[in-house]
Amino acid sequence: MNKRRLGEIILAVILVGAMVFYGYQRWSSSGSRSPNDVLRHMPADAEAVLYIDLDALRQSPFLSELYKWAPEPKADPDYTQFLESTGFNYESDLNRAGIALSKHGQETTLFAVADGRFDRRKIAAYAQQTGTRESQGGKEIFSVPLLGGTRRITFTFLPNDQIALTNGSQLLSSLSPPPADSDAEAWRERFRRLSGSPVFAVVRQNARAGTALDERTPHGFRSPQLSALIDQLQWITLAAKPEADRLRVALEGEGSADAPTRQLSDVINGLLLLAEAGLSDQKMRQQLEPEVRETYLEMLKSADVRQIDRGETKSVRLLFDLTPKFLEAARAARPVAPVAPQRKAPRNPGTIRN
């Protein structure tokens, strides 16, 4: 092979390599991202973090069933104007997002990082119509007022296809890398554990979740024992993963002691048995359509309670399936209202009775 031919081959390889690299950078920059690309920004002092991968969910038949089940949102003139001005529609243009909630005194601060298809020029122009723009730390910082309130949302572009935003006042400090301490590592460990699910939430149990649950539960369904056991957990996680036309849900409570999680496992198993027995009750059979009742029973029978020992922590995990039939049943279920007793006509005081 002569030198000229060799040079042509080398040049061709370089050109092909450059085209592949450019294509990777241009078209795969957002689609190939992992959960860590947004989760690594989550603050270590958060009380709860929610992650959602809409790209993965859009490929699942279950999402279309969920859209059919959810109520049709009313047209909002402000959102319509936002769509027209920015070209951004969260239903099609948002890829994935991580959202953290932190408590500072009486204030709850939201911090989020989102990947998607953003038109930076249009969004910046829209923000400056009602808000402000300034440069800090080499970044463009936009601040816009929330509708109907005095609070503001502050946001910045990281790369052009990633936005960070907060309703707090310290956006740049929130973007600083979290400290390499045990607290941050505890969050990362749970993110790694759940990263195979396109939707998950992690709650650090320092806000008495059991008590809050008990306060929001109707009196007839409250369980002080369950609430007390939940309050002893250190972490609560919820993960959901589509499997064919159904959604596999995993709810897990994690603590440092074995006894509370073992007792919690017993309580959950007992509640599942009570629920099945309740659906078999004659009054409930009269109140629910047979198809609805069978669907609820199907969901309960899919439930599986497991105890997990990870050495330093002990967990109890509840697994169950949500199916399109369950969504339809939840929407269509209308308990039959009990027949009101007929009121007797009031007695006429002037009537003489023997």
C-alpha positions as CSV (number, residue, x, y, z in Angstrom):
1,M,0.0,0.0,0.0
2,N,1.5,3.3,-1.1
3,K,1.7,6.3,1.2
4,R,-1.0,8.3,-0.6
5,R,-3.5,5.4,-0.2
6,L,-2.6,5.1,3.5
7,G,-3.0,8.8,4.0
8,E,-6.5,8.7,2.4
9,I,-7.6,5.9,4.7
10,I,-6.3,7.7,7.8
11,L,-8.1,10.9,6.7
12,A,-11.3,8.9,6.2
13,V,-11.1,7.3,9.6
14,I,-10.5,10.7,11.2
15,L,-13.5,12.2,9.4
16,V,-15.8,9.3,10.3
17,G,-14.6,9.5,13.9
18,A,-15.2,13.3,14.0
19,M,-18.8,12.8,12.5
20,V,-19.6,10.1,15.1
21,F,-18.3,12.3,17.9
22,Y,-20.3,15.3,16.7
23,G,-23.4,13.2,16.3
24,Y,-23.0,11.8,19.8
25,Q,-22.5,15.3,21.3
26,R,-25.4,16.8,19.2
27,W,-28.1,14.2,19.4
28,S,-27.2,12.0,22.4
29,S,-26.3,14.6,25.0
30,S,-29.7,14.5,26.7
31,G,-31.0,11.1,25.8
32,S,-27.9,9.2,27.2
33,R,-27.9,10.8,30.5
34,S,-28.2,8.8,33.7
35,P,-30.2,9.7,36.8
36,N,-27.0,10.9,38.5
37,D,-26.9,13.8,36.0
38,V,-29.7,15.5,37.9
39,L,-29.5,13.7,41.2
40,R,-25.9,14.8,41.9
41,H,-27.2,18.3,42.3
42,M,-29.7,17.4,45.0
43,P,-28.8,19.1,48.4
44,A,-27.7,16.9,51.2
45,D,-30.0,18.7,53.7
46,A,-33.1,17.8,51.8
47,E,-36.1,16.2,53.5
48,A,-37.4,14.5,50.4
49,V,-36.2,14.0,46.8
50,L,-38.4,13.0,43.9
51,Y,-37.0,11.7,40.6
52,I,-38.9,11.1,37.4
53,D,-37.7,9.9,34.0
54,L,-40.4,10.8,31.5
55,D,-38.3,9.4,28.6
56,A,-38.5,6.0,30.1
57,L,-42.2,6.3,31.0
58,R,-43.2,7.4,27.5
59,Q,-42.1,4.0,26.2
60,S,-44.5,2.2,28.5
61,P,-48.1,1.3,27.7
62,F,-49.0,2.1,31.3
63,L,-48.4,5.9,30.8
64,S,-51.1,6.1,28.2
65,E,-53.5,4.4,30.6
66,L,-52.5,6.8,33.3
67,Y,-53.2,9.8,31.0
68,K,-56.6,8.3,30.3
69,W,-57.3,7.9,34.0
70,A,-56.2,11.3,35.0
71,P,-58.7,14.1,34.8
72,E,-58.4,16.4,31.7
73,P,-56.7,19.6,32.9
74,K,-58.6,22.8,32.2
75,A,-57.1,25.2,29.6
76,D,-55.0,27.8,31.4
77,P,-54.5,31.1,29.5
78,D,-51.2,31.7,31.3
79,Y,-49.8,28.3,30.4
80,T,-51.1,28.6,26.8
81,Q,-49.2,31.9,26.6
82,F,-46.1,30.2,28.1
83,L,-46.3,27.4,25.4
84,E,-46.6,29.9,22.6
85,S,-43.7,32.1,23.9
86,T,-41.2,29.5,24.9
87,G,-42.1,26.5,22.7
88,F,-41.7,24.2,25.8
89,N,-44.3,21.6,26.5
90,Y,-43.5,19.5,29.6
91,E,-45.6,16.5,28.2
92,S,-43.2,16.1,25.2
93,D,-40.1,18.2,26.0
94,L,-39.3,17.3,29.6
95,N,-37.0,14.3,29.7
96,R,-36.1,13.8,33.4
97,A,-36.1,15.8,36.6
98,G,-34.9,15.7,40.2
99,I,-36.8,17.7,42.8
100,A,-35.7,18.3,46.4
101,L,-37.7,19.7,49.2
102,S,-35.9,21.2,52.2
103,K,-37.2,22.8,55.4
104,H,-35.7,26.1,56.7
105,G,-37.6,27.2,59.7
106,Q,-41.2,27.6,58.6
107,E,-40.3,27.9,54.9
108,T,-40.2,24.9,52.5
109,T,-37.7,25.4,49.7
110,L,-38.0,23.6,46.4
111,F,-34.9,23.0,44.3
112,A,-35.1,21.2,40.9
113,V,-32.8,20.2,38.0
114,A,-34.5,19.2,34.8
115,D,-33.2,17.8,31.5
116,G,-35.2,18.5,28.3
117,R,-35.5,20.2,25.0
118,F,-35.3,23.9,25.9
119,D,-35.1,26.9,23.6
120,R,-32.8,29.0,25.6
121,R,-33.3,32.1,23.6
122,K,-37.1,32.0,23.8
123,I,-37.2,31.1,27.5
124,A,-34.7,33.9,28.4
125,A,-36.8,36.4,26.4
126,Y,-40.0,35.2,28.1
127,A,-38.5,35.4,31.6
128,Q,-37.3,39.0,31.0
129,Q,-40.8,40.2,30.1
130,T,-41.8,40.0,33.8
131,G,-38.6,39.2,35.6
132,T,-34.9,40.1,35.8
133,R,-31.6,38.8,34.4
134,E,-28.2,39.1,35.9
135,S,-24.8,37.4,35.7
136,Q,-23.4,35.6,38.7
137,G,-20.4,33.3,38.8
138,G,-20.3,33.2,35.0
139,K,-24.0,32.1,34.7
140,E,-27.1,33.9,33.6
141,I,-29.5,34.0,36.5
142,F,-33.2,34.7,35.7
143,S,-35.8,35.6,38.4
144,V,-39.5,35.7,37.7
145,P,-42.4,36.3,40.1
146,L,-44.9,33.5,40.8
147,L,-48.4,34.1,39.7
148,G,-50.6,35.5,42.4
149,G,-47.9,35.9,45.0
150,T,-44.8,37.7,46.1
151,R,-42.4,34.8,45.9
152,R,-40.1,34.3,42.9
153,I,-38.7,31.4,40.9
154,T,-35.0,31.7,40.1
155,F,-33.4,29.6,37.4
156,T,-30.3,29.2,35.2
157,F,-29.2,27.0,32.3
158,L,-26.4,24.5,33.1
159,P,-25.9,23.2,29.6
160,N,-28.6,24.4,27.2
161,D,-30.6,21.2,27.7
162,Q,-30.6,21.4,31.5
163,I,-32.2,23.9,33.9
164,A,-31.8,24.4,37.6
165,L,-34.4,26.3,39.5
166,T,-35.5,27.1,43.0
167,N,-38.0,29.2,44.9
168,G,-35.3,30.0,47.4
169,S,-32.8,32.8,47.3
170,Q,-29.5,30.9,47.0
171,L,-29.5,29.2,43.6
172,L,-25.8,29.2,43.0
173,S,-25.0,27.8,46.4
174,S,-27.5,25.0,45.8
175,L,-25.5,24.1,42.7
176,S,-22.3,23.7,44.7
177,P,-21.1,20.1,44.8
178,P,-22.5,18.4,48.0
179,P,-19.9,17.7,50.7
180,A,-18.3,14.3,50.6
181,D,-19.6,13.3,54.1
182,S,-21.7,10.5,55.4
183,D,-24.9,12.5,55.1
184,A,-24.5,13.0,51.3
185,E,-23.3,9.4,50.9
186,A,-26.5,8.2,52.5
187,W,-28.6,10.0,49.9
188,R,-26.3,8.7,47.1
189,E,-26.6,5.1,48.3
190,R,-30.4,5.2,48.1
191,F,-30.3,6.9,44.7
192,R,-28.1,4.1,43.4
193,R,-30.4,1.5,44.9
194,L,-33.4,3.0,43.1
195,S,-31.8,4.1,39.9
196,G,-33.4,1.2,37.9
197,S,-36.9,2.7,38.4
198,P,-38.0,5.6,36.3
199,V,-40.0,7.1,39.2
200,F,-38.9,7.1,42.8
201,A,-39.0,9.2,45.9
202,V,-36.7,9.2,48.9
203,V,-37.8,10.7,52.3
204,R,-35.5,11.2,55.2
205,Q,-37.6,10.5,58.2
206,N,-37.1,13.5,60.5
207,A,-40.5,15.0,60.1
208,R,-42.7,12.4,61.8
209,A,-44.3,11.0,58.7
210,G,-46.4,8.5,60.7
211,T,-48.0,11.3,62.7
212,A,-48.7,13.3,59.6
213,L,-50.2,10.2,58.0
214,D,-52.4,9.6,61.0
215,E,-53.6,13.2,61.0
216,R,-54.7,13.0,57.4
217,T,-56.4,9.6,57.7
218,P,-60.2,9.5,58.3
219,H,-60.9,8.5,61.9
220,G,-62.4,5.1,61.1
221,F,-59.2,4.1,59.3
222,R,-56.5,5.4,61.7
223,S,-53.9,3.1,63.2
224,P,-51.9,4.6,66.0
225,Q,-49.7,1.5,66.1
226,L,-48.9,1.9,62.4
227,S,-48.2,5.6,62.8
228,A,-45.9,5.0,65.8
229,L,-43.9,2.4,63.9
230,I,-43.5,4.6,60.8
231,D,-42.2,7.4,63.0
232,Q,-39.3,5.1,64.1
233,L,-38.1,4.7,60.5
234,Q,-35.1,6.7,59.3
235,W,-35.8,6.5,55.6
236,I,-38.9,5.9,53.5
237,T,-38.6,5.2,49.7
238,L,-41.2,4.7,47.0
239,A,-40.3,3.3,43.5
240,A,-42.5,2.6,40.5
241,K,-41.5,0.7,37.4
242,P,-43.6,-0.2,34.4
243,E,-43.8,-3.8,33.5
244,A,-45.8,-4.4,30.2
245,D,-49.2,-2.8,30.9
246,R,-48.8,-2.6,34.7
247,L,-46.9,-0.6,37.2
248,R,-44.8,-2.4,39.8
249,V,-44.7,-0.3,43.0
250,A,-42.2,-0.8,45.9
251,L,-42.7,1.0,49.2
252,E,-39.9,0.5,51.7
253,G,-39.3,1.7,55.3
254,E,-35.8,1.5,56.6
255,G,-34.4,1.9,60.1
256,S,-31.4,0.9,62.3
257,A,-33.3,-1.4,64.6
258,D,-34.8,-4.8,63.8
259,A,-37.8,-4.8,66.1
260,P,-39.7,-1.9,64.6
261,T,-39.4,-3.2,61.0
262,R,-40.4,-6.7,62.1
263,Q,-43.4,-5.3,63.9
264,L,-44.2,-3.1,60.9
265,S,-44.1,-6.2,58.6
266,D,-46.6,-7.9,60.9
267,V,-48.9,-4.9,60.9
268,I,-48.9,-4.5,57.1
269,N,-49.7,-8.2,56.6
270,G,-52.5,-7.9,59.1
271,L,-53.9,-4.8,57.3
272,L,-53.8,-6.7,54.0
273,L,-55.8,-9.6,55.5
274,L,-58.3,-7.2,56.9
275,A,-58.7,-5.4,53.6
276,E,-59.4,-8.7,51.8
277,A,-61.9,-9.7,54.5
278,G,-63.5,-6.3,54.2
279,L,-64.0,-6.7,50.5
280,S,-65.6,-10.1,51.1
281,D,-68.1,-8.5,53.6
282,Q,-71.7,-8.7,52.5
283,K,-72.3,-5.0,52.8
284,M,-69.2,-4.2,50.7
285,R,-70.4,-6.6,48.1
286,Q,-73.6,-4.6,47.9
287,Q,-71.8,-1.3,47.7
288,L,-69.2,-2.2,45.0
289,E,-69.7,-3.5,41.5
290,P,-68.4,-7.1,41.1
291,E,-65.8,-6.1,38.6
292,V,-64.5,-3.3,40.9
293,R,-64.4,-5.6,43.9
294,E,-62.5,-8.3,41.9
295,T,-60.0,-5.7,40.7
296,Y,-59.3,-4.5,44.2
297,L,-58.9,-8.1,45.4
298,E,-56.4,-8.7,42.5
299,M,-54.3,-5.7,43.6
300,L,-54.3,-7.0,47.2
301,K,-53.3,-10.5,46.1
302,S,-50.4,-9.1,44.2
303,A,-49.0,-7.6,47.4
304,D,-45.9,-9.1,48.8
305,V,-44.3,-8.0,52.2
306,R,-40.6,-8.7,52.6
307,Q,-38.0,-8.0,55.3
308,I,-34.5,-7.0,54.2
309,D,-31.4,-7.0,56.3
310,R,-28.6,-4.8,54.9
311,G,-26.4,-5.1,58.0
312,E,-26.4,-1.6,59.4
313,T,-30.1,-1.1,58.4
314,K,-33.2,-3.2,58.4
315,S,-36.1,-2.7,56.0
316,V,-39.6,-3.8,55.3
317,R,-40.7,-3.7,51.7
318,L,-44.3,-3.8,50.3
319,L,-44.6,-4.7,46.6
320,F,-47.8,-4.5,44.6
321,D,-49.1,-4.0,41.1
322,L,-51.2,-1.3,39.7
323,T,-53.0,-2.3,36.5
324,P,-55.2,-0.4,33.9
325,K,-58.1,-2.4,35.4
326,F,-57.3,-0.9,38.8
327,L,-57.1,2.6,37.4
328,E,-60.4,2.2,35.7
329,A,-62.0,0.7,38.8
330,A,-60.7,3.6,41.0
331,R,-62.2,6.1,38.6
332,A,-65.5,4.2,38.1
333,A,-66.1,3.0,41.7
334,R,-69.0,4.7,43.2
335,P,-70.2,3.2,46.5
336,V,-73.9,2.9,46.5
337,A,-75.4,5.5,48.9
338,P,-77.5,3.9,51.6
339,V,-81.2,4.5,51.3
340,A,-82.3,7.3,53.6
341,P,-85.1,6.2,55.8
342,Q,-88.4,7.9,55.0
343,R,-89.4,10.6,57.4
344,K,-92.8,10.3,58.9
345,A,-95.2,13.2,58.4
346,P,-95.2,15.5,61.4
347,R,-98.1,15.1,63.7
348,N,-100.8,17.8,63.6
349,P,-101.1,19.3,67.0
350,G,-104.8,19.7,66.5
351,T,-105.4,16.0,65.8
352,I,-107.0,14.1,68.6
353,R,-105.7,10.6,69.1
354,N,-107.2,7.9,71.3
